């Protein structure tokens, strides 16, 4: 674990003393809250503190941005999500406490003020239950938790009337003005005016940065004059806001007044987005005319620093708006009476994204769809919340939550999906196909959460409406829900029969998702029962996923094939198929099925007479699965794994088994995957673990230089020799970019090299 702090893109000015105080306070408290008005720099200071103390926390510094979280109930799951945990636990706070119990970790909770009670509850629960956790919060008010240290973050000191330009506020203004216009300089002629600007803006960093941008178009004297005009405008009439807030608002309003009408309109409309947006989303709600006009307005807002543009977590281009600017735009939109219409456009855009899953989920487009939905998770939440609060939007909430069914199921978000679906079902009670589909989705998710009685009631209601409407697709979904319930009740024969019926019904009405899922489920049940239909189901599933290019469901197909081959004694074939399943599952962020592939390789290792590796793999699978209550996947593997686990434990003895298991469970996700797929027929595990670089002077002998690398690493080296980059390697081998990067690092370490050029030359010499 290393954390998720973003790289800083601007210089850190004027907070050195605050940084020293914050570090000192953090060393003596478990909870430090930075308080202050909006725009004063709490977020920037918190990230700087996190960067400064990173080495003190071996388990990382983790930033959780709460500005886009709208409900108290989502706070714990948002924290869990940033830490890479599942969000499908019925008690997310308990799962979070279990995960953090032995971690030395700094958690930064940013923008807590609108969720103050939930953040206080979270801190009050997890701090006493952990030993190495510290929390750094930012909020406009303290959390009010016992033991909390509060550090008020004041505006930057401003220059005195007599001069004194060498002070934090002036340095920030000059630094940002120079960044906006490299030709800008502070001179004797403008020094006093710059000081007056700092005083007029009260030393609030965000206000100073907005004013600095104006230096590209105005002289300092013109900037000061216009600030005075803006202040007069805002303070005319009754004002209840604190003076500092009025100061910030005046700076924001001046930036707004300097925008063109198209830019102003776009600023207002883009304020409905949370967590950023892309160009397609801007076009969906822009309302400023042609694409050319929209691009011009976007460019203008970026140039005026109302919007920031840069790569998102997945490398795609994203626009983002600072929270004070977003709030200003939202208030303007609301005052104009246009908020409802824009939010409807926002919702419809994200409904179209969710609906893509009807085909993308089971096709070659699945990686892109899951990536896009993950990236837009905050906006999807906003769309769902808006729909549930809109009397005319209940049906759309039902549809939207149902379309996201695969996302909830496969990405450790069962609990969140269950809640959205339940709320939507309560809002729209009309007996329609949409309701039946939502009931089927909720039933399956409830079964996965072992809410068996609830799941049974939902399944019955789904079947009744399916019969009434005569929808063949919903009938197939209802039958699949019956299969999951039978499995949960321990009725494997009933589950097999229902899954088989569901696959036939789905095939007849071309419902590919249910056909593939039911075939996978039927294969597992058949294998557990030693039923002859296992091979037929696995073959049919493999043919379907291959035909349609599915990655996630293809991973399930590969797992069923690998499990079958292991049962038949074809260990090499089992390893090949199971490694393939892991590589496919790894393409998806937090895929709930990844641990199943590692479990399968543990069974093969046990059958190959390597109980130590088997125990380590069992530990690795347990670590990957940790924090998730997606019990279906675990129950499926436990059908076979509990017997293998008992066998391995008996072979090794309790002490050695526990040692090996613990070594596996402590592996990071990437290391667990690398360890799992590292074994190959050509290289034994011991060679893989202890191999020294070729250039080492240790004198270690090898029968073949290529034998230093695993099979996968040799594939990567061969592609490097062909001039492929990490992205191309990932596409060629159907692995993630991070996994490709990890393989390259391992190759460099093993061969004692420092560059890809050396790898390429080595690969060519060894004729890989």
Secondary structure, DSSP 4 states (H G I P E B T S, - for coil): --B-PPPP-S---S-HHHHHHHHHHHTT-SEEEEE--TTSSHHHHHHHHHHHTGGG-TT-EEEEE-TT---GGGHHHHHHHHTT--S--TTHHHHHHHHHTT-EEEEEEE--GGGHHHHHHHHHHHTTT-SEEEEEEEESS----TT-EEEE-PPPP---TT----SHHHHHHHHHHHHH-TT----HHHHHHHHHHHHHTTT-HHHHHHHHHGGGTS-HHHHHHHHHHHHHHHTSS---S-HHHHHHHHHHHHHHHTS-HHHHHHHHHHTT-SS-B-HHHHHHH--SSSHHHHHHHHHHHHHTTSSEEEE-TTS-EEEE--HHHHHHHHHHHHHTT-HHHHHHHHHHHHHHHHHTHHHHTTSTTHHHHHHHHHHTHHHHHHHHHHHHT-TT-HHHHHHHHHHTHHHHHHTT-HHHHHHHHHHHHHH----SHHHHHHHHHHHHHHHHTT-HHHHHHHHHHHHHHHHHHT-HHHHHHHHHHHHHHHHHTT-HHHHHHHHHHHHHHHHHTT-HHHHHHHHHHHHHHHHHHT-THHHHHHHHHHHHHHHHT-SHHHHHHHHHHHHHHHHHT-HHHHHHHHHHHHHHHTTSTT-TTHHHHHHHHHHHHHHTT-HHHHHHHHHHHHHHHTT---HHHHHHHHHHHHHHHHHHHHHH-HHHHHHHHHHHHTS-HHHHHHHHHH-BTTB-HHHHHHPPPTT-TT----S-GGGGS-HHHHHHHHHHHTT--HHHHHHHHT--HHHHHHHHHHHHHHHT--SHHHHHHHHHHTT-
